Amino acid sequence: MQLPLIILSILIILFGILPGIPLKVINVIGISFGLKSLNVTIWGIASETGTLNTINIFSTVLVAGIIVWLFFRIGKKSKRVPQEKNYASGSYIPEGKYHYTAEFYAPLYRMIAPYLRDLIDDFYNWLAVRVKSLCNTIRKIYTGDVGIYVLYILFFLALLIFIYLRQVLW
C-alpha cells in the first residue's frame, strides 16, 4: 500500500518542479484537437513575460524550510508541566480554587437555565406547531392527483384572463 503512495508523491514533486514534462503531452493532445501550439519548455510555458522557473521557487521554499527547522531545533526546549501547574501559568493555586474547563459555565447555566428553557422551548414549540400547520396545508393542496393539478392550471388561466379583461376595460 505504501509503494503507490511513494510513486505518486515522487511524480507530484517531479511534475511540480518540472511542469514541462506533462505539459508537452498536454500540448500534443491540444494540437491534435486543432488548438494553437504552446511554447513549452522543461520549466513550463514560455511567454512574452518570461518563463516560470520552478527550480528557483523550490530552492527558496527548501532553504526557508531548513531555516525554520534549524530555528526550532536550536531554540529553547520545552519541558513537561503537570496539569495542576499550568492553569495559572505556574503560579500557586489554593486548594479548591482550581477550575476545569469541562464544567466552566455550569454555575452560570444553573442560574439562568429556568429562564432559558422556558423562553427558548416555548419559542421552538410555537415554531414547530406553525411549521406543521403550514406543511399540512401544503399537503392538502398538493395531493398527487393529476386531475386536481389540471384544475389548478385552469383556475390560474381563468384568473389571468380575468385580469387581462379587467385591464382592457379600464
C-alpha positions as CSV (number, residue, x, y, z in Angstrom):
1,M,0.0,0.0,0.0
2,Q,2.9,2.4,0.5
3,L,4.5,1.8,-2.9
4,P,1.8,3.6,-4.9
5,L,1.8,6.5,-2.4
6,I,5.6,6.8,-2.8
7,I,5.4,6.6,-6.6
8,L,2.6,9.2,-6.7
9,S,4.4,11.5,-4.3
10,I,7.6,11.4,-6.4
11,L,5.6,12.1,-9.5
12,I,3.8,15.1,-7.9
13,I,7.1,16.6,-6.7
14,L,8.8,15.9,-10.1
15,F,5.9,17.5,-12.1
16,G,5.8,20.4,-9.6
17,I,9.5,21.2,-10.2
18,L,9.5,20.3,-13.9
19,P,6.0,21.0,-15.2
20,G,7.1,20.9,-18.8
21,I,7.1,17.1,-18.8
22,P,3.3,16.7,-18.5
23,L,2.7,20.0,-20.4
24,K,4.4,18.6,-23.5
25,V,1.9,15.7,-23.5
26,I,-1.0,18.1,-22.9
27,N,0.3,20.3,-25.7
28,V,0.4,17.4,-28.2
29,I,-3.2,16.5,-27.2
30,G,-4.3,20.1,-27.7
31,I,-2.6,20.3,-31.2
32,S,-4.5,17.1,-32.2
33,F,-7.8,18.9,-31.3
34,G,-6.7,21.8,-33.6
35,L,-5.6,24.3,-30.8
36,K,-2.6,26.6,-31.3
37,S,0.7,25.1,-30.1
38,L,2.2,26.4,-26.9
39,N,5.9,27.3,-26.4
40,V,6.6,24.6,-23.8
41,T,9.9,24.2,-22.1
42,I,11.0,21.9,-19.3
43,W,10.3,24.7,-16.8
44,G,6.8,25.3,-18.0
45,I,5.2,27.6,-20.7
46,A,7.4,30.4,-22.0
47,S,5.5,33.6,-22.7
48,E,6.2,37.2,-23.6
49,T,6.6,38.0,-19.9
50,G,9.2,35.2,-19.2
51,T,9.3,31.7,-18.1
52,L,8.4,30.5,-14.6
53,N,11.5,29.0,-13.1
54,T,10.2,26.4,-10.6
55,I,13.7,25.3,-9.6
56,N,14.2,28.8,-8.0
57,I,10.9,28.6,-6.2
58,F,11.6,25.0,-5.0
59,S,15.1,26.1,-3.8
60,T,13.7,29.1,-1.9
61,V,11.0,27.0,-0.2
62,L,13.6,24.3,0.7
63,V,16.0,26.9,2.2
64,A,13.2,28.6,4.1
65,G,12.1,25.2,5.5
66,I,15.6,24.4,6.6
67,I,16.0,27.8,8.3
68,V,12.7,27.3,10.2
69,W,13.7,23.8,11.1
70,L,17.1,25.0,12.4
71,F,15.5,27.8,14.3
72,F,13.2,25.4,16.2
73,R,15.9,22.9,16.6
74,I,18.3,25.4,18.2
75,G,15.6,27.2,20.2
76,K,14.7,26.6,23.8
77,K,13.5,23.1,24.6
78,S,10.0,22.6,26.0
79,K,9.5,21.0,29.4
80,R,6.7,18.9,30.8
81,V,4.4,20.7,33.3
82,P,2.0,18.9,35.5
83,Q,-1.7,19.6,34.9
84,E,-2.1,21.4,38.3
85,K,0.7,23.8,37.4
86,N,-0.5,25.1,34.0
87,Y,-3.8,26.7,35.0
88,A,-2.3,30.0,36.3
89,S,1.0,30.0,34.4
90,G,2.8,28.2,37.1
91,S,1.5,30.4,40.0
92,Y,0.3,28.8,43.2
93,I,-3.4,28.0,43.2
94,P,-5.1,27.5,46.6
95,E,-6.8,24.1,47.1
96,G,-10.4,24.1,45.9
97,K,-10.0,27.1,43.5
98,Y,-8.9,25.0,40.5
99,H,-11.4,25.3,37.7
100,Y,-11.8,22.7,35.0
101,T,-12.9,23.9,31.6
102,A,-15.3,21.0,31.0
103,E,-17.8,22.4,33.6
104,F,-16.7,26.1,33.3
105,Y,-20.2,27.5,32.7
106,A,-22.0,25.1,35.0
107,P,-22.7,27.8,37.7
108,L,-24.0,30.3,35.2
109,Y,-26.1,27.6,33.5
110,R,-27.7,26.7,36.8
111,M,-28.6,30.3,37.5
112,I,-30.2,31.1,34.1
113,A,-31.4,27.6,33.0
114,P,-35.0,28.0,34.2
115,Y,-35.4,31.3,32.2
116,L,-33.7,30.0,29.1
117,R,-35.5,26.7,28.9
118,D,-38.9,28.3,29.3
119,L,-38.4,31.0,26.7
120,I,-36.5,29.0,24.1
121,D,-38.5,25.8,24.5
122,D,-41.8,27.8,24.1
123,F,-40.5,29.6,21.0
124,Y,-39.4,26.3,19.4
125,N,-42.7,24.6,20.3
126,W,-44.6,27.5,18.8
127,L,-42.5,27.5,15.7
128,A,-42.9,23.7,15.3
129,V,-46.7,23.9,15.6
130,R,-46.7,26.7,12.9
131,V,-44.4,24.7,10.5
132,K,-46.5,21.6,11.0
133,S,-49.7,23.5,10.2
134,L,-48.1,25.0,7.1
135,C,-46.9,21.6,5.9
136,N,-50.4,20.1,6.5
137,T,-51.9,22.9,4.4
138,I,-49.5,22.4,1.6
139,R,-50.1,18.6,1.8
140,K,-53.8,19.3,1.2
141,I,-53.1,21.4,-1.9
142,Y,-50.5,19.0,-3.4
143,T,-52.4,15.7,-3.3
144,G,-50.6,14.0,-6.2
145,D,-53.8,13.7,-8.3
146,V,-53.2,14.9,-11.9
147,G,-56.8,15.9,-12.3
148,I,-56.6,18.3,-9.4
149,Y,-53.4,19.8,-10.9
150,V,-55.1,20.4,-14.2
151,L,-57.9,22.1,-12.3
152,Y,-55.4,24.4,-10.6
153,I,-53.9,25.3,-14.0
154,L,-57.4,26.0,-15.4
155,F,-58.2,28.3,-12.4
156,F,-54.9,30.1,-12.8
157,L,-55.6,30.6,-16.6
158,A,-59.1,31.9,-15.8
159,L,-57.6,34.3,-13.3
160,L,-55.1,35.6,-15.9
161,I,-57.9,36.1,-18.4
162,F,-59.9,37.9,-15.8
163,I,-57.0,40.2,-15.0
164,Y,-56.4,40.8,-18.7
165,L,-60.0,41.6,-19.4
166,R,-60.2,44.0,-16.5
167,Q,-57.2,45.9,-17.7
168,V,-58.6,46.2,-21.2
169,L,-61.9,47.6,-20.0
170,W,-60.3,50.4,-18.0
